[in-house]
Amino acid sequence: MRLVPQSLRRRRALLAASGAALVAAIATVLVLNSTPAAATWQSFGGTPTCDCVVQDSKTGSYRAVFGYVNTTKNTGKIDAGANNRVVLTGSTRTVDAKVTTRFDPGTHKAAFATGWISKDTKITWTVGGKTVVAHWNKPTCGRDVSLPAGGNGSGPLLALVVAGLVGGGVYLWRKRRPAAQP
């Protein structure tokens, strides 16, 4: 003789599985977003670079690909603003460029890239008192340079929402399903 009906055991198991998925999603978000704090810098201990551009000869536009060399042994941070910005010369358009704000030690190609701009426009990245200029006739990026991934950092949050929706959907599906006859 069973003390707990089968329908209640299924519901409890489903709730436990959904809860475990939710806890795992929350833990993933916390782990992925926890990185050591970087020191805030006013000057940059290294060099900003623009080794190459991505060209579209059909439209006469290009994307500037910027990187940096951090010669210090420390990770630093320079917030976007007056001390870390991209400026266009020769165009009245604004450019879509989310500058990098975290500077890890070493050489980092393709830390960020701009949106598409016309070839008569010059782009200047000023960071921590140092400047680098990009223009149409820079060398084209080769296969050794992979462009930075786009995104806004909402991937972990999206995973959490999807886990909740899947758990809720399974719960509702199981609740509406007719009970099996013994």
N, C-alpha and C positions, 0 to 999 in steps of 0.2 A: 504494500500500500504506500502510495506516494503522498507526502505531506504537502508539497507545493504543486499546484496544477501546472501542467505543461505550458499553457499560455503565459502564465506569469514568469516562468523560467526563461522563455524566449524573450519576453519583453525586458527582463532584467539583463539578460546577456546582450541584447541589442543596445540597451542604454549603457552598459559597461563598455562595450566596444566603441560606441560613439564618444563616450567620455574619454576613453583612452586615446582615440584619434584627435580629439580636441586638445588634450594635454600635450600630445606629441607635436601638434602644430604650434601651440604656444611656446613650447620649449625650443622648437626650431627657430621661431621668430626671435626669441631672446638670444640664442646662441649666435645666429647670423648677424645680429645687430650689435653684438658686443665685441668691440675691437679696442685695443689699447688707445688711450687718449694721446693725441698728438700735441706737441707744444705749439703755441701760437707764435708765429714769426711776423716781424715787420719787414725784414730783409731776407732775401733768398740766398741760402748757402749753396749755390750751384748755378746752373745755366738753363734758361728755357731754350727749346730747340724747335725748329720746323725743318725737318729733313726732307719732306716730300709733300706733294699735293695729289689729290684725286681729280683728274681732268675729265670733262665731258666736252669733247671738241665739237659735237653736233650743236650744242646750245651756247658754246663759248663761256661756260661757267666752270667753277672749280670749288673744291672743298679744301681748306687748309687743315693739315694734320699736325698738331703740336705735341711735343713731348718735353722731357726735362732730364737733366742730370743733377742729382743731389749729391754733392761731394762730402756732405757731413755724414756722420754715423747715426744721426737721429732722424726720426720722422717728424715733419713739421706741418703746420697748417697755416694757410693764408686764405682768409675768407674772400669770396667774390666781392668786388667793390672797387674803390679807387686804387687800391694797392694790388689788385688782381683782376684785370679786365682786358677785353678785346675791343679794339677801335678800328673802324673802317676809314680808309682815305680814298676819295674819288667816287664815292657812292652816297646816295641819300638814304639808301635802305638800311635797315637794321639787320644784323646777322644773328642766326640762331646758333649760339655757342655757349654751352655750359662749361665754364672753365673748371679745371681740376683745382681742388682746394687742399688736398692731402698730398704731401710730397715724401714718399718713402726713399730711403737711401738707394743710390745706384742710378743706372740709366734706364729710362722708361720712355720708349717710343710710343707714339699714338696714345697719349694720356687723354686727349680729347680732340674732336674735330668740329669744324664749323659747318653750318649749312651751306647750300649752294649759293655762290655769289658770282658776279660777272668778272671776266678776266681783266678788266681795266681797273679793278678795285684792289687796293693793297690792304692787308690785314696786319695789325700790330698787336701782339700780346705783351702786356706789361705786367710783370709779377715781381713783387718784392724789390723794386728798384731796378730790375733788369728787363731788357726788351729784346724781342725777336720779331722779325718781319717775314710775312709770307706773301708771295705773289704768284701769278699764273705760270711763270717760266721756271719755277723750282722743278726739280726732278719729280717724275711721277712715282708714286709709291709702288714698291715691288711686292712680291709675295711674302717677303719676310716681315712686312708690316701689316698687322691685322687692326682694322679700325675698332675703336672702342664700342662696346655694346651700348645701344640706346636703352632707355628705360628711366624710370623715375624712382626706383627703389621700393616699389610697392609689391614686389613679388612675394615676400613672406606674408604680407597681409592678405593677398589674393589667395595664397595657399590655405590660410586659416579660414577664410570665407568659404572656399570650396569644400574643405573638410567638414565644416558645419552644415553646409547644404546637403552634402552626400549623407551624412549621419541623419539629418532630419528627414531626407527623402526615404532612406531605408526604413526608418522608424515608421513613417506614415504608410509606406507600402506594406510593411509587416502587420501594421495595425488593421488595415483594410482587408487584408487577405483572409479568406475564410479559414477557420480553424480546422485542422485535420481531424477526422473522425477516428476514434480508436478501434 
